[in-house]
Amino acid sequence: MTEIRFYHLQRRPLEWALPQLLEKTLERGWRAVVMARSSERVEALNGLLWTYSKDGFLPHGGDGDPHPSEHPIWLTETDENPNGATVLFLTDGAESANIGKYDLCCELFDGNADDAVAAARERWKRYLESAHALTYWQQGDAGGWEKKAETAG
């Protein structure tokens, strides 16, 4: 079963958290798909991954880029995995019918938006019913992540 991690964004936004998590993904030698809900959001994430740090960027590609298999990170609004990723990042409430094809799925949601929290709770319940291993991470006071809940799956 796919391991699913929920990241509750309360103190810092997606634009801070996503690059940090993608850096860890690449450090482990994993490939990722980042799925958003619109082409406009994908374009914004594209710009973010080029400029989030003065020390570098995160190598990535997306719709229209040739040779998707050469990109360790793929940005999309479509439920696809053209780069052979083992990790799926779902942002902005995006949902995938193919979670079971990944080793790890990371759900990032805005903890300051009631509708995003309610939707994340509903997805947690669905994943739990499907016997996925779940963990819930909340942003801590020091800026890191604190594990608040876990199920064995």
N, C-alpha and C positions, 0 to 999 in steps of 0.2 A: 504494500500500500504506500501511497504517496504521503510523505510527511508534510504537514501544512502548518505554517507559522503565521500568526496574526501579529502585525505590528501596529500598535495603537499610537498614532502621532498626536501628541498633546502639546509638547513644548517647542518642538521644531517641525517645520513643514516637510512635505515630501521632497522638496528640492534640496533639503539637507540630508535627509535619511537615505534616499535612494542611491545617491553616489557612494555613500559609505558602505551600504550593503552590497552594491555591485563590486566595489573594490575587494571586499572579503570573498565574494564569489570567484573573481578572477585569481586571487591569491591561492585559492584551493584548486585551481586548474579547471574549474567548471565553466560551462557556457550557459548563457541566460537569454530568455525572451522576456521583454518588458511589454506588457499589454496595457494600453490605455483605452479610453472610451471614444476618442475622436482623433481625426487626423491633425487637428489643431493642437491637441495636447501632445501627440507624438512629436510634432514639429518643435514644440516648446521643450520637451525632454531631450530632443536631439541637440538643440542649442545648449541646454544645461550641461550635457555630458562632455561637450567640447570646452566649456568655460568655467565649470564649477570650482576649479582649483588653479591657482597661479603656477603650480608646480607640474601640471600635466593635464591629461584628459583620459577619458575611458574610451577605448576603441569600440566602435559600434557601427551598425548599419541599420537600414530600414527600407521600407517600400521604395522601389525604384533603384536601389543599389544593386549592382551586378555581383554575382558570386556570394550569395548569402551564407554559404557554408564557411566562408573565410572570416566571418565576423563573430567574435566571441560573445557579443551582446547584440540582440536584434530588437529593435523598437517597432511596435505594430499596434494597430487597432483591430487587427484580424486575429482570429483564433487559429494561429499557425505556428509551426516550429521549423522554419527553413534552415536553421543553422545547427540542428541536432542538439539543442540545449537539453540539459537535465534539470534546470531550475527555471521556474516560471514566476515572474513578479506581476501581480495584478494590482493596478493602481486605479484610483478614481471610481471604484465600484465595478470595474471591468470583471466579466465572468468568462470562464472557459469550460467548454464541454469535454476538454481533453486533459484534465488535471491528472488522471491516472497514468498518463504517458510520461510524466515527469517524476523524478526522485523527490523533488522538493518544490513546494509552492509557497510563495510569500505574499500574503495579503496585506497591503499597506492602506490604512484608512484614517481619515481625519477625525480625531477624537473630539474635536470642537464643533462638529456638525452632527446634530441629533439624527438626521436621516442616514448619514454614513455609519454611525454607531449601530442603529437599528438594523440596517442591511447587513453589517458584519456579524451581528448576533444571529441573524437568520442563516447566513452561510455557515457559521460555526455549527449550528444545529444540524444542518443538512450533511456537512462533512462528518460529524459525529455519528449520525445514522448510517453513513457509508463505511464506518469503521476505519477512518483515517486517523493516524496519530496526529494530535493537535497540540500546539503550544501557543500561548498568548504572551506577548511581550509588550511592555509599557515603557515609555521613555522615562528615565529616572531623573532625579534632581541634578545629578552630575553630568547629564548629557548622554549617558550610556543607556543600555537596555536592561530591564529587570524582568525576569521570568515570573509571571503571576499565576499561570495555570498550565496544566499539562494533562493530556489523556494518552493512554497507551495505544489506542486504536484497535 
